[in-house]
């Protein structure tokens, strides 16, 4: 018989399992490490407050991603966000090719950046991305294709696997 996790163990498990993923997603939205960390923490706080019940692990992950997307959108709409000029993050700690690619992905418009991030960095299929972003699968597929073309042009025709 499988032992039921305590609330504290459950939170620790969620943070260990999803914090990097949520941070990367928030970073793709906000393009700033500190802001991305704040959003990821707020998502876990919202989880604590809401105490949602999930059907399975995928439902849980989708909920966390949806809340992260919504938090990022709220952050970008805030008056404070529009008035400040955050310092760009230094990506020099990464390998040059990876840094160049990530810099190019972050330079894309949000409508291309998010589907690319969710597909290539998080491993979601087009239908799943459509559900997360509230878009039609055809729209997501088109944005992925256009985003890849834009990246290819930005990277000088270099293709990364």
Steps between C-alpha positions, in 0.01 A plus 500: 500500500640839395546754780311829460732805498451769760422851376857609575646202312264566209612863469866400522441240228328754273775758549771243428318368195370820337694804623758495219234454236281782636801726536602439137147571381479822702845599370380444143215741571673764711862468379636568847625242749393679819148564371473140380602374846237725662228370270595136562484560876161671465368199309594267785342740750181498295512120502522509881204738525279326245589141596363366168428133440641349181397203291862405426853635461431654158198687636717626785776616264251668266347687796841624615592610148166676446540688831858594402383634163222701668737641762744606228223668301386687812857609566541631147170693525590669827579870496815439699632262236447751219680777689816311582788402278641169631862423436542227240613168637853392427498167315879472487500203740352287219684346210521753216269312263241443774525863611455625143202273444332595829568867434332465160201315649462773763512767228195350328157652545303331779260329259795305353723480809247318722403219263869444419587488869216263589573273204879481503589569862203339675415227247132578447313398186313757292158397639627531856651844431171610346320401820752677723499822298130494413569496126396273215748221412530637146597841639765344723638295208521811282673697776751220554578489128533878474703516819742238365536699176565819695759321715667357192529851356629643827758224535625548144356174369668287769280211608512360852367157589 
